[in-house]
């Protein structure tokens, strides 16, 4: 089976654009067919389910209804984003487990001419498909530039392996899927016990002190164990550790410079793609020195601005240990 319905999610065209670029090169190399779900909408991320249950599940289930209507030769929805994967899987699971919830959600969907029969689709994350459908041998056969000498910390994040509704993962606390894939690419995978620890999620916006401590723990442990970079499967994890690492350094008076890339970016490099083809070089904490260990030269570009967007939104200010903010980050 090589055809899947793709639910990209909002971040893949914005903060995780490098993930989407590298995903496209990888699936092309492996011969996978991804058909994007037409007219998909935001999954609600991590907040909406705690605010208003029925509208939140209806928002998620709309994507499932659209996918079910579109499926042609496949019933598998592939979600690259861990938050999207969790929300889609959760909606499908609870609509089956709680018939009253399913009825209310379908009542809401009916207003838009849609319906969804829970269990009609199979919800899977990208790395699950790569490991268990494509297989490590097939991935290994595409490697032309082994990542030999690159020491990486595999960071799965907290949302992917649990709750595991369909029992897809090798372990809830210490899953090996990402480790195995990175080893198939030739990388030196370090023992990283914090692989499923939380990055803080949106706590960077509502509780920075808590978020900075979570980020510091992840980065410091990877650094102490000799990792040259962290590798993740989740847009939220990548954004937090990359974009807020400098602010965590200011908060704790540390000086970590730990790059964090998506696993698909390393797959693309191992498959012989150039850094620019897989979005390498746009990360805030540069991976240039780390990738030099495997002979990959990342072009020097103008250092990206960590927060400011084209529309001119204000940048965050550095936090001190006293809980106050300093001058705007330069």
Secondary structure, 3 states (H helix, E strand, C coil): CCEEEEECCHHHHCCCHHHHHHHHHHHHHHCCEEEECCCCCCCCCCCHHHCCHHHHHHHHHHHHHHHHHHCCCCCEEEECCHHHHHHHHHHHHHHHHCHHHHHHHHHHHHCCCCCCCCCCCEEEEHHHHHHHHHCHHHHHHCCCCCCCCCEEEEECCCCCCCCCCCCCCCCCCCCCHHHHHHHHCCCEECCCCCCCCCCCCCHHHHCHHHHHHHHHHHHHHHHHCCCCEEEECCHHHHHHHHHCHHHHHHHHCCCCCCEEEEHHHHHHHHCCCCHHHHCCCCCCCCCHHHHHCCCCCCCCCCCCCCCCCCCCCCCCEEECCCCCEEEECC
